[in-house]
Amino acid sequence: MAHDVAAPVQAPFFTTGTRILAAIAGIGIAVYIFRLIAGLGMVTNLDNQYPWGLWIAIDVACGVALAAGGFTTAALVHIFHQEKYHPVVRPALLTALLGYTFVVIGLLADLGRYYNVWHPMIPFMWQGNSVLFEVGICVMIYLTVLYIEFVPIATERFKGRVHLLGRLSVFDRLIEWAITLADKTLGRVMSLFIIAGVVLSCLHQSSLGTLMVIAPTKMHPLWYTPMSPLLFLLSAIAVGFPMVIFESILASRSFKLKPELDILSGLARFIPVILGLYLSVKIIDLILRGAWVYLFDGSPASLMYFLELGGGVLLPLIILMIPKARGSVGWLFTAAALVIGGVALNRINVFLVAYTPLYATKTYFPSPFEIALTAGLIALLVLAYRAAVMIFPVIALPAGVRPMVVENKNKALAGA
Amino acid sequence: MKRRDILKLAGAGGVLLLSGTAAAGDTQGMASNDDALGVLVDTTVCIGCRKCEWACNQANALSSRDSKAFEDKSVCRKQRRPVDDAFTVVNAFDGRRSDGEPSYMKIQCMHCFKPACVSACLVGALRKTPEGPVTYDSWKCMGCRYCMVACPFQIPAYEYSDPLTPRVRKCTFCAERLGEGKKPACVEICPNEALTFGKRRDLVMLAYSRIRQFPDRYVDHVYGENEAGGTSWMYLSPVDFTKTELPALNSRPIPEITETIQHGVFRWFVPPVLLYGILGLSMISMKTGDQDKKEDDNGA
């Protein structure tokens, strides 16, 4: 930890890129409000045949999977003590925290009675047979754990810098005391939360894969398997480090920092192992169930399956087996992006492509509103991430680089 | 060995945390009660008059439509599905009748013994009552529509056009009327006795006695006796059921696999607690002494 210190990033918030993102986010927010007022029928292409669409497949299923970097890096560094990777824990934690927050926001748009979202917390409504109940409860607790894990980062930012305006300044000491207390207490029990976070993640990542197992007659045999929970867990673990690599390279580009190649290529060494395991389970499952015959019928589903496995698993696996590729920012980025695309495609395949209603009279394609809302939430997520790393000490800057300006800005912010 | 104590605490905390959250009942309201009620639909008797559709509309106070609207038999050829505004529909199918006329099949919720929708519902808004009906409580419902994903008969419909209080809509088996000792509205109105209401046990016997009595009239199969683990509503047909719109299902309850996985993962909470313990042990054992200080400096 001596070499790197996480600090708020100094950069202008608005660039051409963030302005475009803000515009997309603005449209998304408008659609979101429209959906709350006008209802699902007006806004989505969902119907009685296709009760789940883009929002469940991308905002929820992909959102949860792509936030897996949070628990995989926490396990790597805090449980298996690979201290070298410490600098990526905070960015991954922030990604998970924002990712899950946006999963909930996205889910609320999809729920017909979004104001009842808290019902799974009421004991007399608990329904232990429901896979979705477990997913819901685990996500709720895990989101809480993520915020608890983030507290030390927030306290680090404000400790010793509390200056409230005017009369309120009499509370400075009280708040300072509270922050210190929170920090100390949490420091002692943080391990409990970190392990809980990993356990909760394993539980609901796999359970997301169990969801569609309840629809045997509607699912395409290529994706319908009782092994689905294991496949979902493995693919979530597999996409964790690629997400970290992908974001880290993007962030360093955006903030004009040098990518921490040593750490990233170290992380990349783990990826082929997990991808290999995932790929073998997938292939063995396909053979055991005899579902491989559907691979060669030339249907759109089979093409999607090849794309998912070939482009999203096999190709990055091969790239990352090559030591030279692991040492190149370009190849690392490419391979990471492929894994992310592959896992995202898997979730889309399971929740949308594989799902055929018994009495289908049409196929589902998301409405422009659905697409705009999803795009808006993703844009908003990126903006929130940018804002967070500019406010909180998340991204590790090489020792000595931490500029004085940061300190001054911190003071100004704390005072404001 | 302060750290070790913390880890012990971690184990205990984990148990508390997890057992406090997801310890819900194994099965609820799952009835394979012999006295459960059911309906036998004899498609060889149904004349497609759609009076059951009208009675259903009235009994459930669905959108007000003139009874005349239900007299047009041509819509039966459209392979309609139950929707939020019509819990039952009568569809025509080719029953190989000698007079060349179509046969008719009334479609509605089957009220399964082990309903996938009930298993899917995370807040228990859907419930299988011991009497037979699968009921819905819109007050609990979150509107996730997982029941619709789960249903093997594609029955639950949603009020997509309602922005604030959309409900899942499906045949209620007239649960309220049954409570008052009445028959379901559709059964009561059926002029041809195509629908027989009674104890399901008796209905199965009735079905087989009809098949025995008129082997030329029926295929030797009571749909719903075993399909998806058995349903409260059952069908007799003049042709093989694969030639009707009812889905071919084996006798395994639809939610069997998901519930097996789910209860396996949470059996006595052993697997999650074990995982917690293993991770906790790794955390201690893989730590080397000199890292201890560092670790204390940074919580996250």
Chai-1 contact restraints between the chains, C-beta under 6 A:
chainA,res_idxA,chainB,res_idxB,connection_type,confidence,min_distance_angstrom,max_distance_angstrom,comment,restraint_id
A,A38,B,P163,contact,1.0,0.0,6.0,A-B,restraint_1
A,G39,B,D162,contact,1.0,0.0,6.0,A-B,restraint_2
A,G39,B,P163,contact,1.0,0.0,6.0,A-B,restraint_3
A,L40,B,Y160,contact,1.0,0.0,6.0,A-B,restraint_4
A,G41,B,Y160,contact,1.0,0.0,6.0,A-B,restraint_5
A,G41,B,S161,contact,1.0,0.0,6.0,A-B,restraint_6
A,N48,B,A157,contact,1.0,0.0,6.0,A-B,restraint_7
A,P51,B,R145,contact,1.0,0.0,6.0,A-B,restraint_8
A,P51,B,M148,contact,1.0,0.0,6.0,A-B,restraint_9
A,P51,B,V149,contact,1.0,0.0,6.0,A-B,restraint_10
A,W52,B,V149,contact,1.0,0.0,6.0,A-B,restraint_11
A,I79,B,L279,contact,1.0,0.0,6.0,A-B,restraint_12
A,I79,B,S282,contact,1.0,0.0,6.0,A-B,restraint_13
A,I79,B,M283,contact,1.0,0.0,6.0,A-B,restraint_14
A,F80,B,M286,contact,1.0,0.0,6.0,A-B,restraint_15
A,H81,B,M286,contact,1.0,0.0,6.0,A-B,restraint_16
A,H81,B,K287,contact,1.0,0.0,6.0,A-B,restraint_17
A,L111,B,M142,contact,1.0,0.0,6.0,A-B,restraint_18
A,L111,B,G143,contact,1.0,0.0,6.0,A-B,restraint_19
A,L111,B,C144,contact,1.0,0.0,6.0,A-B,restraint_20
A,G112,B,G143,contact,1.0,0.0,6.0,A-B,restraint_21
A,G112,B,P166,contact,1.0,0.0,6.0,A-B,restraint_22
A,R113,B,C141,contact,1.0,0.0,6.0,A-B,restraint_23
A,R113,B,M142,contact,1.0,0.0,6.0,A-B,restraint_24
A,R113,B,G143,contact,1.0,0.0,6.0,A-B,restraint_25
A,N116,B,M142,contact,1.0,0.0,6.0,A-B,restraint_26
A,H119,B,V123,contact,1.0,0.0,6.0,A-B,restraint_27
A,H119,B,M142,contact,1.0,0.0,6.0,A-B,restraint_28
A,P120,B,L122,contact,1.0,0.0,6.0,A-B,restraint_29
A,P120,B,V123,contact,1.0,0.0,6.0,A-B,restraint_30
A,M125,B,V123,contact,1.0,0.0,6.0,A-B,restraint_31
A,M125,B,G124,contact,1.0,0.0,6.0,A-B,restraint_32
A,M125,B,K140,contact,1.0,0.0,6.0,A-B,restraint_33
A,W126,B,A24,contact,1.0,0.0,6.0,A-B,restraint_34
A,Q127,B,A24,contact,1.0,0.0,6.0,A-B,restraint_35
A,Q127,B,L122,contact,1.0,0.0,6.0,A-B,restraint_36
A,Q127,B,G124,contact,1.0,0.0,6.0,A-B,restraint_37
A,G128,B,A24,contact,1.0,0.0,6.0,A-B,restraint_38
A,G128,B,G25,contact,1.0,0.0,6.0,A-B,restraint_39
A,N129,B,S119,contact,1.0,0.0,6.0,A-B,restraint_40
A,N129,B,E259,contact,1.0,0.0,6.0,A-B,restraint_41
A,S130,B,A120,contact,1.0,0.0,6.0,A-B,restraint_42
A,S130,B,L122,contact,1.0,0.0,6.0,A-B,restraint_43
A,V131,B,T258,contact,1.0,0.0,6.0,A-B,restraint_44
A,V131,B,Q262,contact,1.0,0.0,6.0,A-B,restraint_45
A,L132,B,L122,contact,1.0,0.0,6.0,A-B,restraint_46
A,L132,B,Y146,contact,1.0,0.0,6.0,A-B,restraint_47
A,F133,B,L122,contact,1.0,0.0,6.0,A-B,restraint_48
A,E134,B,A22,contact,1.0,0.0,6.0,A-B,restraint_49
A,G136,B,L122,contact,1.0,0.0,6.0,A-B,restraint_50
A,I137,B,T21,contact,1.0,0.0,6.0,A-B,restraint_51
A,I137,B,A22,contact,1.0,0.0,6.0,A-B,restraint_52
A,E149,B,A300,contact,1.0,0.0,6.0,A-B,restraint_53
A,P152,B,G299,contact,1.0,0.0,6.0,A-B,restraint_54
A,P152,B,A300,contact,1.0,0.0,6.0,A-B,restraint_55
A,I153,B,A300,contact,1.0,0.0,6.0,A-B,restraint_56
A,L186,B,G299,contact,1.0,0.0,6.0,A-B,restraint_57
A,G187,B,G299,contact,1.0,0.0,6.0,A-B,restraint_58
A,M190,B,G299,contact,1.0,0.0,6.0,A-B,restraint_59
A,L192,B,A10,contact,1.0,0.0,6.0,A-B,restraint_60
A,L192,B,G13,contact,1.0,0.0,6.0,A-B,restraint_61
A,I195,B,A10,contact,1.0,0.0,6.0,A-B,restraint_62
A,I195,B,Y276,contact,1.0,0.0,6.0,A-B,restraint_63
A,I195,B,L279,contact,1.0,0.0,6.0,A-B,restraint_64
A,I195,B,G280,contact,1.0,0.0,6.0,A-B,restraint_65
A,V198,B,L279,contact,1.0,0.0,6.0,A-B,restraint_66
A,V199,B,P272,contact,1.0,0.0,6.0,A-B,restraint_67
A,V199,B,L275,contact,1.0,0.0,6.0,A-B,restraint_68
A,V199,B,Y276,contact,1.0,0.0,6.0,A-B,restraint_69
A,T210,B,T258,contact,1.0,0.0,6.0,A-B,restraint_70
A,T210,B,I261,contact,1.0,0.0,6.0,A-B,restraint_71
A,V213,B,I257,contact,1.0,0.0,6.0,A-B,restraint_72
A,V213,B,T258,contact,1.0,0.0,6.0,A-B,restraint_73
A,I214,B,A116,contact,1.0,0.0,6.0,A-B,restraint_74
A,I214,B,A120,contact,1.0,0.0,6.0,A-B,restraint_75
A,I214,B,A150,contact,1.0,0.0,6.0,A-B,restraint_76
A,I214,B,P255,contact,1.0,0.0,6.0,A-B,restraint_77
A,I214,B,T258,contact,1.0,0.0,6.0,A-B,restraint_78
A,A215,B,V149,contact,1.0,0.0,6.0,A-B,restraint_79
A,T217,B,P152,contact,1.0,0.0,6.0,A-B,restraint_80
A,T217,B,P247,contact,1.0,0.0,6.0,A-B,restraint_81
A,P226,B,I257,contact,1.0,0.0,6.0,A-B,restraint_82
A,P357,B,Q154,contact,1.0,0.0,6.0,A-B,restraint_83
A,L358,B,Q154,contact,1.0,0.0,6.0,A-B,restraint_84
A,L358,B,P247,contact,1.0,0.0,6.0,A-B,restraint_85
A,Y359,B,R81,contact,1.0,0.0,6.0,A-B,restraint_86
A,Y359,B,Q154,contact,1.0,0.0,6.0,A-B,restraint_87
